[in-house]
Amino acid sequence: MDAEELLGFAVKFHGHLGPFLVLGLRAGLIARKLIGVPSSVEVRVFPRPPLSCVIDGVQVSSGCTVGNGKLLVKSTRDRLKVKLVFRSEEGVVDISLLRGLIESLLSKMPASEEEMEKDAMNLLGEDEQRLFIIKRGESKKFLLRR
């Protein structure tokens, strides 16, 4: 399934197309590329939409869900921090959304549905370095040192 097909499934699962859904989807796809299929994911995010929409994107792209017990969601009070930690037998990848990106997206809220969808589609094709800070490690020790 390519990114656009996966996005179609994510939209059906989540209920609408928005930028944070796409960011979660992209993060999961990046993790799969770097460490294979994740065996677990930890998400640290402010526990309300639109930020929490990232969770549904992660569930769709990683296969780790709340229901199968492979996704752990931890709340943060920091509205400008979204951190995703993916683990597999091949290693660990830590993906954080850039604070400036979060600020920019939140400053547009509430946006019309058309504007949200446009922003989401732009994010789908954006260079990952303009969206995320990505750190990869070979073991769990990688994250314990940070």
Buried (B, 14 or more C-beta within 10 A) or exposed (E): EEBEEBBEEBBEEBEEBBBBBBBBBBBBBBBBEBBEEBBBBBBBBBEEEBBBBBBBBBBBBBBBBEEEEBBEBEEBEBEBBBBBBBBBEBBBBBBBBBEEBBEEBBEEEEBEEEEBBBBBBEBBEBEEEEBBEBBBBEEEEBBEEE
